[in-house]
Amino acid sequence: MDRTYETIKIERERDGVTWLVLNRPEKRNAMSPQLHADCNDALFHLATDPQTRVLIVTGAGDAFCAGQDLRLFFRGTDNAPRERFEAAENSHSWRWTRLSKFPKPTIAMVNGFCFGGAFTQLIACDLAVAADEAVFGLSEVNWGIIPGGVVSWNVVNAMNSRDAMFYALTGDTFDGREAARMGLVNFSAPLDKLREETLALARKLAAKNPATVRYTKEGVRAVRGMSEAQAADYLAAKSDALRFRDAEHGREEAMKQFLDEKRFRPGLGNYVRDDASAS
Ligand code: ACO
C-alpha cells in the first residue's frame, strides 16, 4: 500500500511503470515546501520499490509544473530561515540528487506549462517527452531572479549554449515541438497521444534487464565529466561490477540465445528475458 501525500500522487500501471504526479493543479503544480517534502519522501521509497521498474514524472491538470511557488516557497519563507533552509534542501534533494541518481530509468512527461525551477526535474530525468502544445519558459528574468538552484547549470548542459542563453535572457516561451528540435526533450507528441506514447517508451524500458539498464544510465551520466582515460577505467570497472550485480545473467543469456539457440538477433528485437522474475 502506497503512502498518501498532500501534494503528489503515486499511480501504478501494469508492467512496473509508476507515475509520480505533482498534484496541485489549481496552482499549476507550482512547487511549495510541502510538495518538496512529499516528493523527497516518495522518491526515497520508490527507489527500492520492487514494483517500480520505470518512473514517469508528470503534473496533474494542464501543467507539468509552474516552477517554484512564488507565494509559499519564496515570499512565505523570506523571514523564516529555518523553513527556507528545509524547503531548499528538500527542493534540491528530490529534483536533483534523488531524481538524477534514481536507480531505475526516469521519464519526464511534460503535459503543459513548464517554468523556471521545473527545468531541474525535467533535465534530471533520463528521458523527456512533451506535448506539442506544452509551454516552456525560463521565466526567472521576469521575476528579478536568476535561474538558480542548478537550473542554469542544467540548461547549459542539456541545451545548445546559444539557446540556453537566449531563453534565459529573454524569458521567451517555446512549445514542445521546439523543445524536441532543440534536444531538450526526446520527442513531442500531440497532447491526446502523449500518455500513450510515454507509456510505450516506459514499457520498452521496463521490459529490459534492470541491472543493465541501471548501469548503462549511470555510466552515460558519469563519463560526461571524465577524461577519456578516466572514462575507460571507470567503464571497465563498471562492466565487471555489472556481471556480479546482474541477477538475470543477461550477458550469458543473450549470448546463449544468439550463439547457441539462434533465436535472438539484436537487429531484429530484444532477447527474451526468460529469467525476468529474478529482478
Ligand atoms: N507560484 C505561485 N502560484 C502560482 C504559480 C507560481 N509559480 N504559477 C501559478 N500559480 C497560481 C496562480 O497564482 C493562480 O493562483 P490563484 O488561483 O490563487 O490566483 C493559479 O496558480 C492559477 O494560475 P493562473 O495564472 O490563473 O493560470 P493560467 O492557466 O492562466 O496561467 C501560467 C498558467 C502561465 C503557468 C501562469 O500561472 C504563470 O505564468 N505562472 C508563473 C510561472 C513562472 O514564472 N514560474 C517560475 C517561478 S520562478 C522559479 O521557479 C525559480
Residues whose N, C-alpha, C, O or C-beta is under 5 A from the ligand:
A	BS01	ACO	E26 K27 R28 A30 A66 G67 Q68 D69 L70 R71 F113 F115 G116 G117 S139
